[in-house]
Amino acid sequence: MKKIPLLFCCTVLFIAMTCSAVQANPQAYRVQPGDTLWGISQQHGVSVNAIKSLNGLQSDLILVGQVLALQDPGYTTSVNKEQTQTVQESAPDPSRSGGVIYTVKRGDSLWVIAQQYGVTVDQLRQWNNLTGDLLLVGQQLSVFQNRPALTTEPSRSGDRGRYDIVSEAQRHLGTPYRWGGTSPGGFDCSGFTTYVYRQFNVGLPRTAGGQASYGTPVSRNALVPGDLVFFTCGSNSINHVGIYCGNNQFIHSSSPSSGGVIMSSLNERYYSTRYAGARRVLH
């Protein structure tokens, strides 16, 4: 057998070490099903408080698909600087099309900026030649709309209230299933939703069937975080309920064998074939 040249071995080893270093400390991370801030912090060697500060998070709530910055947004590598410069040079001048230049602030996201100006995230990406969701503090974005930015904070019963509901629900992931349970010691499905909403002074009917008649009906393609989603599991009538979290994910107290309070997908065959509608409690 021929001996592999020493230079080749060293080159392979260097490449492997470089790749490992990049993977161990990326600038951004896309949230996967089952992720928590604590888990991400342990995986990447960044404290939970640092992740919250970098991303302007007020709670531990994270959603599948969300992109989290893991390094100080003020720090960029030469590659990032080159990419940012390329974007700024190739993006069209909004002043010529009745648009504005928006400077990214700490805590901003594409979704937040899109809501402020009445545009879509895809439009922001297209206008600024973005391929991902990572934004840097001080980065300038072109926005081609004349609608002024919103100056008021969302109300408690609006977006912020809905995400607070989801955040509270996720605090109880892993809580065991208990028939008739309505406390953190153990929940059944409607006991779980009742408890979560009670923390925000909202009283829900005790059963899944009762909750299915509470609030306002909402179609599946119009679901927002905090909506109640209902199912017919082994019955012709509604007998299961969960809380929608976004990205087709919902949280619920499933069963003793499934692990109690868990996250599931509306696209899973079991739930998609038993889906029975949704209700909006917060408006």
N, C-alpha and C positions, 0 to 999 in steps of 0.2 A: 504494500500500500504506500502511495506517495505521501510524504509529510506535508501538511498544510503550512505554507510559509508563515513565519512569525508575524510579519507585517499585516497579513490578512487577518490573523486571529486578533491582533490588537485593534484593528479597524472595527471588526465585528463587535468586540467587547465595548469599545468607545460608543458605538451607535446604540447598543443595548442600554448602556448606562445613561446616555443622553435621553433616550425615549422614556426610561423609567423615571428620570427626574422630572420630565415634562408632565407625565401622567400623574406623578405624586403631588404636583403643586400647580394645577392649571389656574388660569385667571378666572374661569367661569365654570359653572356646573349646572347641567340641566336636571331638574328634579325627576326622579324615577318613582314608580309606584312603591309605597312602603317606606320612602325616605322620611327622615325627620331632621330638624336642624342639628340635633345632638349627633346623630349618625353621620351626617355630612361633615360636621366639625371634626369628629374623630378620624374620619377617612382622609381628610385633607390637612389635618394639623392646624386648623383655624378655630378660634373660640366661637361659641354660639353668639356671644355679644358682638364680636367682630363682624360676623356674617350679618347680624341684624343692622349694625351701624352702616356697613358698606351698602346694604340694600334698602335702607330706610324702613325696616320692618318694625312694626309696633307690637307684634305678637309672634308666636311660634308657628303661625299658619303658613304653610307652603303648599303649592298645588303642583300636581304632576305636569311636567312640561315647562314649568317656570324656570327661568335662567337666573342663577344667583352669582353675583360677583364674589370672588374669593380673595382678591387682592385689592389694596387701596386703589380706588378709581383714579387717583392722581398719579399713579405709577404706571408707566407703559414701557414695554420693551421696544427695541428698535423696530421690530416687525410691526407692532401695533401702531407706532408712530407713523410708519410708512403707510399702513393701511388707512389710518385716519386722514393722513395728508392726501392720499389718493381719492378718498371719498369726498373730501372738501373740494378738491380740484375738479372732479368730474361731475359733482352735483350741480344742477342748473341753478341760476340766480333767481330766487323767489321774488325779488323786488320787481322783476320784469313781468311777473305773472300775477301780481296782486297778492303775493304771499308774504310770509314773515320768516325771520331767522329766530329759532328758539335755542337758547343755551341750556343744556342739561344741568339740573341741580341734583344734589344728593337726595336719594329716595325716589327719583323719577324712574319710570319705565315706559316702554313704547305704548303700553295700554293706557297708562295715566295721561300721557301727552295726547294720544289719539282722542281720548274722552274730552280733554280740555278744548280741543279745536274742532270737534265734530267730524273727525276723519277716521279712517281705519288704520290698523297696524300695518296691513299690507301696503297701503298707500305711503306711509312713512318709510317703510323699507325701500319701496320703489324709488321714491323721490331722493333718497339719500344713499342709494346703492348699498344697502345693508343686507347681509346674508344671515345674520343672527339677531338675537335680542339684547346683546350686551351693549350698554351705554356707559360712557365715561363722563364724570363730572367735568363740566366746561366744554364738552363736545357740542358743536353747533349743528342743528338740524333744520332743513328747509321744510316749511309747511305751506302748501299752496291752497290756503283757504282764508277768507276774510273774517270768518267768525271769531270774535274775541275770546280769549281764554276765560274760563270760569274763575270767578274770584271767591266763591263761597265753598266752604267745606261740605262734603256730603252729610246729609242728616243721619241721625242715629237709626232711622227707619229705612235708610237707603242703602247704598253700597257698603258703607262702613259697618252698619248693623248686620248685613247679611254675612260679611266675612267674619265678624265677631262670633256669629252663630256657629260657623264652620270651625273656627279656631277652638271654641269651647268644646265642640263635639270631638275634635281630634285629640283633646287632652285625655279623653277616656278610651282611646284605642287600647285594646287588650283587656278591658274590663270583662269579667266572665258573664255569660248569659245566665239569667235567673228568671224563671217563670214568675210573672207578677212583680218583678223587681223594678223599682223606680228610683234607685239611689246608686251612688258609685260603688257600692258593695256588690252590685249585680243588676243588670237591666234585662227586661224583655224589649222587644222592638219599639212598641209605643211608649213604654216606660222611659226608654232612652230619649226619644224625641220630646216627650213631655218634660223631662228633667232639664234638657238643654235649653229649651225655650223658656222654662220657668226662671232660669238665671237672668233672663232679660225682661222679666215681668210680663211674659206672654203666657196665658193659660190655655193649653190645648185640651181637647177631649181626651179621655184616658185610653181609648182603644184606637187601633189603626182604622177601623171602619168609621169611627166618629171623626177622626182627624181628616178623613177623605172628604168630609162634607164641610170642613172648616176652611176659611180663607177663600181665595179666588182660583178657579181652575186655570191651568196654564198648559200649553202644548209642549211636547217634548223638545221641539226645536227652539223653544223660547225659554228654556230652563236657565235660572241663574243660581249662584251659590245661596244656600239657605232655604231653597224650595223643598217641600216635602214630596217624596216620590213613593208610590204605592204599588203593591204587587198582590197577585192572587197565588199563593203558594199552597198547592194541594187542596184548593177549595175554589168554588165558583165566585166567592165573595172576597173582598179585600181583607187580608189578614196579616199584611206585613208592610212596614213603613221604614223609610230611611231619610237622610238629609243629603240633598245634592251638594257636591263640593266644587263642581266645574270639571271640564274636560271629560265628561261622561262618567265621572267617578261619584260614588255616593258612600256615605258612612252609615252603618246600621249595626244593631245588635242582632246578629244572625241566628246562631244556634249554639248549643254547648259543643257540638262536634266541630264547628267552624271556627271556634276561638272567641266567641262573644262579639265584642265591638270590633268591627273590621272595616276596611275599605274594599269596595267591589266596583265593578264596571257595569254600566247599563248595557254594554255591548256583549257581556257574557251571555251565552245561549240560555242558561237557566233563567236569568233575570229578564232578558229581552223578550222571551216568549211568555213571561208572566207579568210584564209591565201593565199597570192598570190606570196610569194617569198621575197627575201632580197637582199640588196646590201651593199657592204663594201666600204666606202669612204676613211677611213684611213688604211694604210698598214704598 
